[in-house]
Amino acid sequence: MSDVDLDVIRARLGRVDPRSEPSPKAAVAAVLREGTPGKPEVLFIQRAEHPDDPWSGHMAFPGGRLDPTDETLEGTAVRETREELGLDLRAHGALVGRLDDVPTHKTGLIVRPFVWTVERVPSLTPNHEVAAVHWVDLRSLMSGERDTGYDLDWKGARHRFPGYAVADRVVWGLTYRMLQIFFEVLRG
């Protein structure tokens, strides 16, 4: 889709009335920047490997669980992005909108995705929860050129889940579903 730029994204998200699920308890930030003029990029983190993390090693948007100190889920996404990457979205970004709430299959947790744009990205300082950071051209995800699959043994059977190739990893599962919702909005 060649006509998607940050202005188009802002306009299309501004017309969306996202679906809300009961009791979301986590939030993520889909952070966009203009890589080169007219070519938006989206930020992914590779989560660090940790035995207690159900999403250990996965490609994801920055975010996490609602904390008692968070006034809102938007605040959760802002806090988690600042903690994980050193990126203060309120200082360096603009909230564009949000997407439909997405329930997880692994834990039943409901996640609320927020979409932000940043004009100038300061140096990112990933914390111990983040193994790597990747900016990816949005069009390459939407066009199908990064389409791939992710194989997983689950409930005694081998399954292949759809995903996107990013670096040497696959964006799949929850983040993939959020991107599908986002792309539906962008395609109108």
Residue pairs with C-beta under 8 A, 6 or more apart in sequence:
1 139
1 142
1 143
1 186
1 187
2 139
4 40
4 138
4 139
4 142
4 186
5 34
5 38
5 39
5 40
6 32
6 34
6 40
6 117
8 186
9 32
9 40
9 96
9 115
9 117
9 186
10 96
10 117
12 185
12 186
12 188
13 96
13 97
13 115
13 185
14 96
14 97
16 97
16 99
16 185
18 97
18 98
18 99
18 100
18 101
19 100
19 101
20 100
20 101
21 101
21 102
21 103
21 110
22 110
23 110
24 66
24 73
24 101
24 110
24 111
24 112
25 65
25 66
25 109
25 110
26 63
26 64
26 65
26 66
26 73
26 76
26 109
26 110
26 111
26 112
27 63
27 64
27 66
27 73
27 74
27 76
27 77
27 80
27 111
27 112
27 113
27 114
28 60
28 61
28 62
28 63
28 64
28 77
28 80
28 111
28 112
28 113
28 114
28 175
28 178
29 61
29 62
29 63
29 77
29 78
29 80
29 81
29 89
29 113
29 114
29 115
29 116
30 42
30 43
30 61
30 99
30 113
30 114
30 115
30 116
30 178
30 182
31 42
31 43
31 61
31 62
31 81
31 87
31 89
31 93
31 116
31 117
31 118
32 40
32 41
32 42
32 43
32 96
32 115
32 116
32 117
32 118
32 138
33 40
33 41
33 43
33 117
33 118
33 119
33 121
33 135
34 40
34 41
34 119
35 41
35 135
35 137
39 137
39 138
39 139
40 137
40 138
40 139
41 135
41 136
41 137
41 138
42 135
42 136
42 138
42 141
43 61
43 62
43 133
43 134
43 135
44 59
44 60
44 61
44 133
44 134
44 135
44 136
44 166
44 171
44 175
45 59
45 60
45 61
45 62
45 84
45 85
45 126
45 130
45 131
45 132
45 133
45 134
46 57
46 58
46 59
46 60
46 130
46 131
46 132
46 133
46 134
46 167
46 169
47 53
47 55
47 56
47 57
47 58
47 59
47 60
47 129
47 130
47 131
48 56
48 57
48 128
48 129
48 130
48 131
49 56
49 57
49 131
50 56
50 129
54 106
54 107
55 106
55 174
57 131
58 172
58 173
58 175
59 134
59 166
59 169
59 170
59 171
59 172
59 175
60 171
60 174
60 175
61 113
61 175
61 178
62 77
62 80
62 81
62 84
62 85
62 87
62 130
63 76
63 77
63 80
63 81
63 111
63 113
64 76
64 80
64 84
65 76
65 109
66 73
66 76
67 76
67 79
69 79
70 76
70 79
73 112
73 114
74 95
74 98
74 114
77 89
77 112
77 114
77 116
78 88
78 89
78 90
81 87
81 88
81 89
82 88
82 89
83 127
83 129
84 126
84 127
84 129
84 130
85 124
85 125
85 126
85 127
85 130
85 133
86 122
86 123
86 124
86 125
86 126
86 127
87 93
87 118
87 121
87 122
87 124
89 95
89 116
89 118
92 118
92 119
92 120
92 121
92 122
93 116
93 117
93 118
93 119
94 116
94 117
94 118
95 114
95 115
95 116
96 115
96 116
96 117
97 114
97 115
98 112
98 113
98 114
98 115
99 113
99 114
99 115
99 178
99 181
99 182
99 185
100 113
100 181
101 110
101 111
101 112
101 113
102 110
102 111
102 113
102 174
102 177
102 178
102 181
103 109
103 110
103 111
104 110
104 111
104 174
105 173
105 174
111 174
111 178
113 178
113 181
113 182
115 182
124 133
126 132
126 133
132 167
134 166
134 167
136 146
136 164
136 166
140 146
141 164
141 179
141 183
142 183
142 186
142 187
146 164
146 165
146 166
147 162
147 163
147 164
147 165
148 162
148 163
148 164
148 165
148 170
149 160
149 161
149 162
149 163
149 170
149 172
150 160
150 161
150 162
150 163
150 170
150 172
150 173
151 158
151 159
151 160
151 161
152 158
152 159
152 160
152 161
153 159
161 172
161 173
161 176
162 172
162 176
163 170
163 171
163 172
163 173
163 176
164 170
164 171
164 172
164 176
164 179
171 179
